[in-house]
Amino acid sequence: MMRILFIAGQSIKSNSSVTMMNLAYIQGLVELGHELHILTSKLPENHISIDDGLVIPEGVKIYEFPLSTVFNHLSNKKKGVNSKKKYSSFIKDVLRRIYYKFSIYDSQKSWIKNARKVTFENDYFDLIISSSDPKHTHLFAMEIINLHKVRFGKWIQIWGDPLFLDITRKRNYMNKRLLKEEKRVMSAADKVFYVSPFTAQKQKELFPTLANKIDYILIPFLIRDETEPRAIEMSDMVFGYFGDYNSDVRNLEHLYTAALDLNLNLIVRGNSNKPVPSTSNIDSSSRVSIKELEEIERNTDVYIHLCNSRGTQIPAKVYYYSGTLKPILFILDGEVNPIYEFFSKYERYYFCENKKEKIIQAMNEIRSRNNIKIKSRVIEEMSPISIATELLLKTERNDDGDY
């Protein structure tokens, strides 16, 4: 049994895909019999991201440290909707934009000041895992190590998104700073994992001197659901897209127009700068709580995974859906060929390009249920215990690939 210190800068009690990712890794490590200690952030009281629907594995020890007042002031809380709130949200949005324009890290970075409060000096951990986003999570790990707040064997970093190649960044004037900082942080760890094999390869090319320590680890699904798909008429099938879709990251337009043309039942839940409107057969709204989403998912017949319009990152939803028996429509975008080649080996997904005609064709194929090549199965290779096992095996490899 190993003693593992897992550092999650994103609160593990927040409603986000990052939280679900971290909990899935933690679940797998617990299932393997390891002792988990978690250092995480504590959201301000009544913060909009707090979600009581998340389940933390039993036996895990949690240490929460509060976020800064800067983050508190720049965040929106749960309050009644009124004109005063709308004005306040507008001001906060402007301040966030100004902050992010000149900062490598986000407004939560000052959370790392809590490193001085860590009291593990007399404890030994076989492994430290720091998992981003937010990216300053790795800075927190570096800080407690530099302050000799912990004794440990190895330190590994898991990156949800890279720093320089993050597709949400538009700051060419900061390129040199980003590259220098990313290399500095990565160099300090024993191993660096990305949750996309394509991003890992890009990072090896970008940082050739660090290539031997860079690898990838997929995201495990968090919940196993072996409920058989409903036997209903094709005209009654409900398709569901659940995730944010900012227009400069994911293009939902073709999916939306395809559903309109087919008069197909589509549910959309996610935040966007350009939210699609509801119609008689399309139910669209912003992000909802975990419990509410679970209820919606129970009445959904087909899950939709939409790739990013550019870059090498893979949205995490496809992994979570892989723990179910329901059909999964995998809409390819961005770097189509390598993504298709990697995921087609599972024979689990209905693929199509992000074009209206292709989406319509795939939707009709799913509704007719005539593709014998697609297996309705839980992908065991993506289960928490399988991914955690692979993570530890790859961690033990030396730079020559041996153990």
Stockholm file with secondary structure:
# STOCKHOLM 1.0

chainA/1-403         MMRILFIAGQSIKSNSSVTMMNLAYIQGLVELGHELHILTSKLPENHISIDDGLVIPEGVKIYEFPLSTVFNHLSNKKKGVNSKKKYSSFIKDVLRRIYYKFSIYDSQKSWIKNARKVTFENDYFDLIISSSDPKHTHLFAMEIINLHKVRFGKWIQIWGDPLFLDITRKRNYMNKRLLKEEKRVMSAADKVFYVSPFTAQKQKELFPTLANKIDYILIPFLIRDETEPRAIEMSDMVFGYFGDYNSDVRNLEHLYTAALDLNLNLIVRGNSNKPVPSTSNIDSSSRVSIKELEEIERNTDVYIHLCNSRGTQIPAKVYYYSGTLKPILFILDGEVNPIYEFFSKYERYYFCENKKEKIIQAMNEIRSRNNIKIKSRVIEEMSPISIATELLLKTERNDDGDY
#=GR chainA/1-403 SS CCEEEEEESSCTTBSSHHHHHHHHHHHHHHHTTCEEEEEEEECCTTBTTBCTTCCCCTTCEEEEEECCHHHHHHSCBCCCCCHHHHHHHHHHHHHHHHHHHHCSSCTTGGGGGGGGGCCEEEEEEEEEEEEESSTTHHHHHHHHHHTTCEEEEEEEEEESSCSTTCTTCCCGGGHHHHHHHHHHHHHTSSEEEESSHHHHHHHHHHCGGGGGGEEECCCCCSCCBCCCCCCCCGGGCEEEEESCCCTTTCCCHHHHHHHHHHTCEEEEECCCSSCCCCCSSEEEECCCCHHHHHHHHHTCSEEEEECCSSSSCCCTHHHHHTTBSSCEEEEECSSHHHHHHHHGGGCCCEEEESSHHHHHHHHHHHHHTCCTTSCCCCCGGGSHHHHHHHHHHHHHCCTTSCC
#=GC SS_cons         CCEEEEEESSCTTBSSHHHHHHHHHHHHHHHTTCEEEEEEEECCTTBTTBCTTCCCCTTCEEEEEECCHHHHHHSCBCCCCCHHHHHHHHHHHHHHHHHHHHCSSCTTGGGGGGGGGCCEEEEEEEEEEEEESSTTHHHHHHHHHHTTCEEEEEEEEEESSCSTTCTTCCCGGGHHHHHHHHHHHHHTSSEEEESSHHHHHHHHHHCGGGGGGEEECCCCCSCCBCCCCCCCCGGGCEEEEESCCCTTTCCCHHHHHHHHHHTCEEEEECCCSSCCCCCSSEEEECCCCHHHHHHHHHTCSEEEEECCSSSSCCCTHHHHHTTBSSCEEEEECSSHHHHHHHHGGGCCCEEEESSHHHHHHHHHHHHHTCCTTSCCCCCGGGSHHHHHHHHHHHHHCCTTSCC
//
